[in-house]
Amino acid sequence: MSVGHYRKTSDLADTLAVFPLPGALLFPRWELPLNIFEPRYLNMIDDAMAGSRLIGMVQAMGGSKARPLLAEVGCAGRITSYSETEDGRYLITLTGIARFAIGEEMDVTTPYRQVRPEWNPYAPDLVAANETVLPSRDKLIGALKTYVEINKMQADWSAVEDAPLETLVNALCSGCPFSTIEKQALIEAPTLKARAETLITLLRMDVPGNDAGTMQ
């Protein structure tokens, strides 16, 4: 199954506006709601809506607020929902299309930053993964239950049980309070299977006495 009308990497943009934001993860087929209020990013959304409707979510990895350091890998999303508030903010939803590596940052006059994305390493993102190759739901839920208990958190277990496995993996990657570096490891995991296995490892890292790297 392809993602929208993007069936191959040549269907994607040669240049991409990027939105650096720590902790906000976008994955293929995953939706990310955003509240846009900074003038430079309002400008970015205006231009995206007039063009491809694609923007790249990239984690900020330190640096200054005005010009943060960009992670090497992000995910492009298409604006699939858009509204404007009375005070001039944009409320949008991005639907993830495919990840990309930053080939180079472009020298531009726009107030927002743009890059040349390298899509080919992540071409498989355009086709939904086969969930039968993923770790079992029981294995993932077992790790999550221990993580939730240790961190005194709450979870909607009925939603956890009912969600498609890819949706559950992406929701946990996005919603769990992992560090920026840990979240970047989830973005860069080469396949959905690898992302799920990395997620399970991160969930288990908080378990006292466990060596998450050797648990099966």
Secondary structure as the mmCIF struct_conf table of DSSP 4:
data_model
#
loop_
_struct_conf.conf_type_id
_struct_conf.id
_struct_conf.beg_label_comp_id
_struct_conf.beg_label_asym_id
_struct_conf.beg_label_seq_id
_struct_conf.end_label_comp_id
_struct_conf.end_label_asym_id
_struct_conf.end_label_seq_id
STRN STRN1 SER A 2 VAL A 3
TURN_TY1_P TURN_TY1_P1 GLY A 4 HIS A 5
STRN STRN2 TYR A 6 TYR A 6
BEND BEND1 LYS A 8 LYS A 8
HELX_RH_3T_P HELX_RH_3T_P1 THR A 9 ASP A 11
BEND BEND2 LEU A 12 LEU A 12
BEND BEND3 ASP A 14 THR A 15
STRN STRN3 LEU A 16 PRO A 20
TURN_TY1_P TURN_TY1_P2 PRO A 22 GLY A 23
TURN_TY1_P TURN_TY1_P3 PRO A 28 ARG A 29
STRN STRN4 GLU A 31 ILE A 36
BEND BEND4 GLU A 38 GLU A 38
HELX_RH_AL_P HELX_RH_AL_P1 PRO A 39 ALA A 50
TURN_TY1_P TURN_TY1_P4 GLY A 51 SER A 52
STRN STRN5 LEU A 54 VAL A 58
STRN STRN6 ALA A 60 GLY A 63
BEND BEND5 LYS A 65 ARG A 67
STRN STRN7 PRO A 68 LEU A 70
HELX_LH_PP_P HELX_LH_PP_P1 ALA A 71 ALA A 71
BEND BEND6 GLU A 72 GLU A 72
STRN STRN8 VAL A 73 GLU A 84
TURN_TY1_P TURN_TY1_P5 GLU A 86 ASP A 87
BEND BEND7 GLY A 88 GLY A 88
STRN STRN9 TYR A 90 GLU A 105
BEND BEND8 THR A 109 TYR A 112
STRN STRN10 ARG A 113 GLU A 118
HELX_RH_3T_P HELX_RH_3T_P2 ASN A 120 LEU A 126
STRN STRN11 VAL A 127 VAL A 127
HELX_RH_3T_P HELX_RH_3T_P3 GLU A 131 VAL A 133
BEND BEND9 LEU A 134 LEU A 134
HELX_LH_PP_P HELX_LH_PP_P2 PRO A 135 SER A 136
HELX_RH_AL_P HELX_RH_AL_P2 ARG A 137 ILE A 150
TURN_TY1_P TURN_TY1_P6 ASN A 151 LYS A 152
HELX_RH_AL_P HELX_RH_AL_P3 TRP A 157 ASP A 162
BEND BEND10 ALA A 163 ALA A 163
HELX_RH_AL_P HELX_RH_AL_P4 LEU A 165 GLY A 175
BEND BEND11 CYS A 176 CYS A 176
HELX_RH_AL_P HELX_RH_AL_P5 THR A 180 GLU A 188
BEND BEND12 PRO A 190 THR A 191
HELX_RH_AL_P HELX_RH_AL_P6 LEU A 192 ARG A 204
TURN_TY1_P TURN_TY1_P7 MET A 205 ASP A 206
BEND BEND13 VAL A 207 VAL A 207
TURN_TY1_P TURN_TY1_P8 PRO A 208 GLY A 209
TURN_TY1_P TURN_TY1_P9 ALA A 212 THR A 214
#
